[in-house]
Amino acid sequence: MDYNNKGFWSMLDDLVSGSEIVIDRPKGSRHPKYTDMLYEVDYGYLKNTASMDGGGIDIWRGTDEKHEIDGIICIVDLLKKDSEIKILSGCTNSEKETIYKFHNKSEFMKGIFISREGS
């Protein structure tokens, strides 16, 4: 069975291409509440979308100019008692590794990376 559902990725492409990306935490900035957390890749959200935390759907935007969706990170956050996805768009392999480590360095948050087939 093919578990890498092409329809899922197509719908995610449509969602991202039909939304404005707001980068509210640019590369080099720190988390407003947890100042030890440094954003090494641009991070933001899709305007006029909804996620579990009440904000827009989160997105990491890498340096590849194509900005194709590479995959998603599914996270569990015990402090917020929630889980959600983070979209990765246009990320190099190094950026993917950095993002993965970002979501797994705390004892209270863990994530898994799901790669888009061929990314």
C-alpha positions in Angstrom: 0.0 0.0 0.0 1.2 3.5 -0.9 1.1 5.6 2.3 2.5 8.7 0.7 -0.9 10.0 -0.4 -0.4 12.2 -3.5 -3.8 13.8 -2.9 -2.6 15.0 0.5 0.4 16.8 -1.0 -1.7 18.2 -3.8 -4.2 19.7 -1.3 -1.3 21.1 0.8 0.1 22.7 -2.4 -3.2 24.3 -3.1 -3.5 25.5 0.5 -0.1 27.1 0.5 -0.3 28.6 -3.0 -3.7 30.1 -2.1 -2.5 31.7 1.1 -0.4 34.6 2.0 2.8 33.5 3.9 3.5 35.8 6.9 7.1 35.4 8.2 6.7 36.7 11.8 10.0 35.0 13.1 12.7 35.6 10.5 15.9 33.7 10.4 18.1 34.9 13.3 15.2 36.0 15.6 14.3 34.4 18.9 11.1 33.0 20.3 9.2 35.8 22.1 8.5 33.6 25.2 11.4 31.1 25.1 14.4 33.4 24.3 16.8 30.5 24.2 15.1 29.2 21.0 16.8 30.7 18.0 15.1 30.5 14.5 17.8 29.5 12.0 15.2 29.3 9.2 12.4 31.8 8.4 9.2 30.7 10.3 5.7 32.0 10.0 2.1 31.0 9.2 -0.4 30.9 6.4 -2.7 33.9 6.8 -6.5 33.2 7.2 -5.9 29.5 8.0 -6.5 27.7 11.4 -4.5 25.3 13.4 -4.8 23.6 16.7 -3.2 26.5 18.7 -5.7 29.0 17.3 -3.3 30.6 15.0 -2.6 30.1 11.3 -1.0 26.9 10.0 2.8 27.1 10.6 5.3 27.1 7.9 9.1 27.0 7.7 10.4 28.8 4.5 13.8 27.7 3.4 16.3 29.3 1.0 15.4 27.3 -2.2 13.8 29.8 -4.5 11.3 27.3 -5.8 9.6 27.1 -2.4 8.1 23.7 -3.2 6.7 21.8 -0.2 9.3 19.3 1.0 7.5 17.7 3.9 5.9 18.3 7.2 6.9 18.0 10.8 4.2 16.6 13.2 4.9 17.8 16.7 3.5 17.0 20.2 3.9 19.8 22.7 3.3 18.7 26.3 3.5 22.3 27.7 0.7 23.5 25.4 -1.0 20.0 25.5 -1.4 20.0 21.7 -0.1 18.6 18.5 0.0 20.2 15.1 1.8 20.1 11.7 4.5 22.5 10.4 4.9 22.8 6.7 8.4 22.9 5.2 8.7 24.8 2.0 11.9 25.2 -0.1 14.2 23.8 2.5 17.6 22.4 1.8 18.7 19.1 3.5 20.7 21.1 6.0 17.6 23.3 6.8 15.4 20.2 7.2 17.9 18.8 9.7 18.1 22.2 11.6 14.2 22.3 11.8 14.0 18.7 13.0 16.5 19.4 15.7 14.6 22.6 16.7 11.5 20.6 17.4 13.3 17.8 19.3 15.7 19.6 21.6 13.2 20.2 24.4 12.0 17.4 26.8 8.5 18.9 26.3 8.3 18.9 22.5 9.0 16.2 20.0 8.4 16.0 16.3 8.7 13.6 13.4 9.6 14.6 9.8 7.4 13.2 7.0 9.2 13.7 3.7 7.3 14.4 0.5 8.2 11.6 -1.9 11.1 12.6 -4.0 12.1 15.5 -1.7 
